[in-house]
């Protein structure tokens, strides 16, 4: 697997775990949906199948690695922004 696909797989697994851990997280569930759409998945894989299925899909079409990697990067940026807003709000409230 090429380095971009490997990074995409790592990020994909993080997003999947975040979406599973907190299904109420708008950012995680939206990013996970975008990743599944990019990979052409029409059904939700079982948690134990995600890594193998993603690796097979990314290996079959290496251009998908860039797409998934961009979704993961966007997700990471949004999480950072959300945390900054929360921290700023706590600071303003004296907490």
Buried (B, 14 or more C-beta within 10 A) or exposed (E): EEEBBBBBBEBBBBBBBBBBEEEEBEBBBBBBBBBBEBBEBEEEBEEEEBBEBBBEBBBEEEEBBBBBBBBBEBBBEBBEEEEEEEEEEEEEEEE
